[in-house]
Amino acid sequence: MQEIVTEEGSFPPDIPGQRQIISQEAANTTAYVLRTAISEGTGKHAEIPGYQVAGKTGTAQLVEHGRYSHSKMVTSFAAFAPLRRSGSGCAVSAVGTAGCFLRRCDCHPPRFARLGAKVLPYLDVKRREEEVKDGLRLTAVPDAGGLSPADAEALLRRFGFKVGGWWATARGL
């Protein structure tokens, strides 16, 4: 925003400078949890090919005549992409009926995906390059060499990798 225009005239916005308000570790953990809500939860339809999306759906009952309504809801979905460069965010919300609530807010994530698929390339946000070989999706893995098992696991999870399986259990991960 460059200026605010009112009937009294125009003036520059009074926007404070950027500053980090939570620790990097808390930000990484939050991003991981929000990524999981997309990859394994109710936001699956928000996926945008070539980008890792992180976000969360939400539903709240409206108050009607002093009581919570069982038929009127506010549904919402907030997300950002790509996961590693969280400068692009979007929120979608709507006042609706219980039908959208029963579908677990599945009406908003596809809207985000359609919007993001157009906006991210426009903002020159590069897609993750993926290669498919023998039907398997190949991707670059962050270098975790020299890290403790806990730090390596945290690094891999931060980049959207699932860490687990019998080998992880045997090694105490």
N, C-alpha and C positions, 0 to 999 in steps of 0.2 A: 504494500500500500504506500503510495507516494504522498497523498494528501487527503484531508477530510474536508468536504464541502458542505457548508450549512447555510442557512439564511443570513447568518452574521458574517459570512465570508469563508475563506479556505485557510487551513493551517496544517502544518506537518503533524503526522500522528505521533503521539507520545508512547512509543513502544520501547520497553526496556531491552537492553542487549541480551543476547543469548547467554545462558549459563546452565551448567549441568546441575540438576536438582536431586538426582539420585545417583548412587554409586554405579560404576560401569558393570559390576557384578550383578546388581539388582536389575539393571536394564537388560543385560544378557539373559538372565533368568526369565524375566517377563516376556521378552521376545520369544524365547524358546517355548514357554507355555502357550503363548498366543499362536505360534506356528503349529503346535500340536493340536490346538482347537480347530485349525484348518485341515491339517493332514489326517487327523484321526477323529475329529469331532463333527459338530453341526455345521461347520463352514466349508465343507468339501467343495461345494459348487463355486467357491470364490477363487479357486486356483486359476492362475493365468499362465499359460505355457511359457516357459523360459524364465519365470520369476518365482521366487519363494514368497508367498503371501502369509502374513500373520494377522490374526484378528479374532473377534469374538462376537457371537450373537447375544442378544438379550431380549427379554420379554418382561413387561410389567403390566399389571392389571390397572385399569383406570378406576378412579373413585366416582361412584354414581350415587347420589342421594346419601352421602356420608358413609357408604360401604363400598368395598371392592367389588367391581363388576366381574361376573363370570363369563360375560360375552364380549366386553370391549377391552382391547389390549393396545399397548404401544409396543411395537416390535422394533428392534434396532440391530444394526450391524456396523461395527467400526473395524477398520483394517488398515494396514500399510504394506507397501511393497517397494522395493525388494527388501528382504529380511536384513541383509548386510548393510544397506544404505537406507535407513528409515526416514528419509526426508519427504516421502510422498505418502500422504494419508487420506482417508476418506471415511465419512460416516454416512450411513443410509438409515433413515427411520421412517416409520409410518404408523398412523393410528389405524387400527384394524379391528377385526372381529376375532372371535375365538378360533376360527378356521386357520388363520396364519399361526396362532399359538400351537394348535394341534399338529401342524406341519413343522414345528420346531424352527420357525423363522426362516424357512428355506426360500422365501421369496427375495430376500435382500442380497445374499452372497452372489447369485448370478448377475445381479445389477452391478455389483462392485467389479466383478470379473469383466463384464462388457465395457465398463467405464475405464478400468485400469488397462485393458488391452489396447485402448486408443490413447490414453493420456501418457502412459509410461514411455512409449516410443516417441511421442511428441516432445516430451521433456528430455529426450536423448538418454534415457536410462537403458543401459545395455542389458540384453537378455543373457542368462546363463547359457553357455554353449553346452549342449548335451549331444552325446554320440551314442548311437545304438549299434551294437554288434551282436550277431547271433541272437537277436531278440532281447538282449539285455541292455539296459540304459547305463551308460558309462559316464562318470563325472570325476572331476578332480577332487582329491582328498587333501585337506589341510595337513601340513607337516607337523606331526605330533612327536617327532623324534626328540628325545632328551627330556620330555615332560614326565611328571609323575603320572601314574595311572588315573588319578582323580582329575588332574589338570588336562590330560589327553581326552578323557571322557567329556569334560566340560567344553573343550575346544570343538570336538566333533559334534556334540549336541548343539552348540551355538551356530554351527553351519548347517544344521538341519539333518544330521545323520542320526540314525537310530543306533544306539549302543546297547548290546545285550546278546543273549543267546548262551548256549552251553559253554562256549569258550570264555565269555566274560565272567560267568559264575565261577568257573574253575580258577580264574585268575583274580577273583575278588573284586571285580568292577561293579 
